[in-house]
Amino acid sequence: MYFDVKGKRVFASTGGKPFDNSKSCVIFLCGSGLDHTFWILHSRFFAFRNYSVLALDLPGHTHSEGPPLKSIEEIGEWLKDVVTTLDINNISIVAHSQGVLNTLEYVSRHPQRIRSVSLIASGLATPVNPALIEAAENNPEDAIAMMIGWGFGPAGHLHQGPIPGNSMVASGRRVMLGNVPQELATDLKACDAYKKGKEAAAKITVPIQVIVAGQDRMAPRKATAELVKHLDNPEVHLIHESGHMLPQEVPNQCRDLLKYFIYANNPAT
Amino acid sequence: MSHFYHFDTISLHAGQTVDPEFGARATPIYQTTSYVFPDTDTAASTFNLERGGHVYSRITNPTVSVLEQRIAALEGGSAAVCTASGMAATFCAITAILSQGDHIVASSQMYGGNVSLMKNTLPRFGITTTFFDPMDIDGFRNAIQDNTRLIYGELIGNPGLDILDLDAIVEIANEKQIPFMVDATFNTPYLCRCLDYGVNITIHSITKWMGGHGAAIGGVVVDGGNFDWGATDKYPTITEPYAPFQGINFWEEFGPSAFATRIRAEAMRDFGATMSPMTAFLLLQGIETLSLRMDKHLLNTNALLDFLSNHKQVSWVSHPSLPTHSSHALAKKYLPKGAGSVVSFGVKGGRDAGKAFIENVQLASHLANVGDAKTLIIHPATTTHSRIDAEALVAAGITEDMVRLSVGLEDIEDIKADFENGFRATRKFADS
């Protein structure tokens, strides 16, 4: 669905069900250069379990009006604006990669409506190699190849996947090609510049779940361990056989973990 | 640094997870109609496209899915759907986006089945087609109407072998916001990945070179994931809620695989043009050696072009690799490895000589197929293109003396010797 936030058009997939702000809500936040389609299976699952769902396209990405936001702090404030515009309460946030940084910043500042947070495949910070930022600005195809190459684990590289007939790698590449060069480079610079993760993590008091990918080359386990160390008693799950793109590579395992956690902390209303 | 697998590795491995129970290295043949659900929630979520998995083999099957994912990977597409035949793929792809009152602009140089579908069958459902000469880009542009919803062609036209100018057509298709669908059967992704040039959808009869052994009939639709279905209101089947699936909006939810998902959800369910798992297994065996076979096809083709071009019983030879072919420059641009292994030639002495040639070769098989490992010959005017009218025959570049040859993998000296036997029988017609 489309809606306006401070005069700018925003798109969010609602998982195949009309959005209803009186219901408990699951907000899905994707990583750099990606969009709502990253959450195809998960968004439909919760939408058809009596939750309202928002799988958001960040400003400037795919169907949302630009320009892209330049810092994690700005994105955190934009998320607050989305929530207040739609007047949503009882929110569970599910975030992947850069979405985790966006979530740390948003929830640490505006925790009032949040019931649970699920953080997937990220640390407290996401330092980005200057060569990748330079490629995103000047040779986006190279940057996308690097990110897709590092992002997917062995199954992704062999075009295996849970959706019959679909290639996760090719779909991810197509989405990112639609978000270059400006959006991807802006996302990467925002990640690289964000240094407040430790401070933000320590402020979060709602129930937190962390899901770690055993074969993650973009957010290695050492980085995730640092995140876990600064959170307040999170539930931590490790899925050995996945790369960084965990929600797509092992969606069934990921969904089962999300399901039990969200059901327990933010029941459908 | 990241590393992506190359074509030959993808041909062997993509899409397959090694059987976790018994460790079978080959892709198992899941000869089953249906799949046991562990619980009702899993059943409901699989039915509702909330989780990957299989419900019923008319829609998806694990063996067929390996083939689909392998072809999607080879083509660089976001998703693929296999069908019972190449014609089923074409029909399912067209009807996924076109409805009554819509219009196609299609190349006149196409397989007779494609021409017949668009000229005779689809009009009964209110879908009309204007055919264009693939060498006439202005004519192509002028054929586009307000209700045109699809541009269609074969990269290597059958049987005239004219090459589509992909860049020129893509530019116009993008300007008009119309998807460009290419039948890539004759080139396979080994010779040209059309999606890399901006084509939006490819179709294959994988019966041909992809399978390569003349043992199984099959087709595939590959979704390039690169067409913005939501940019206009022309494609409501993709961009508006689909009632039979609880109002699903394919474009909004599935993005780069919206088109393939629509085919899966509607065409495979309602039309049921399903590929069997045994067929998928046979075709997978072929794809494992695609590059090796294509290289040998091209090697033999080049040798045979030389042989035919210098043969005194041959009146003309047509292949895009020859400088005399009208598409030679386009072939060099889009098909640098080679322009496929179908050759057309005329036998001196006309129709009777052509008939005598075909009846006197022994090794080459006289049948209606191309892309087999074995060398095949046929007379298009009386067989594959017999159901289209004289005007369309001329438009397709078919003459009465034309013999269509699909060059196989036999030893080239044996093919030449076989052809000499055929030509010997044509001399009396050429001399008369």
Interface residues (C-beta under 8 A of the other chain):
Chain A: S13 G15 G16 D35 H36 T37 I40 L41 S43 R44 F45 F48 T62 H63 A145 M146 I148 G149 W150 A155 H157 L158 H159 Q160 G161 P162 I163 P164 G165 N166 S167 V169 A170 S171 R174 V175 L177 P251 N252 R255
Chain B: M1 S2 H3 F4 Y5 I10 H13 A14 G15 Q16 T17 A44 S45 N48 L49 E50 R51 G52 G53 H54 T60 N61 P62 V64 S65 E68 Q69 R70 A72 A73 G76 G77 S78 A79 A80 V81 C82 G224 G225 N226 G230 Q246 G247 I248 N249 E252 E253 F254 G255 P256 S257 A260 R264
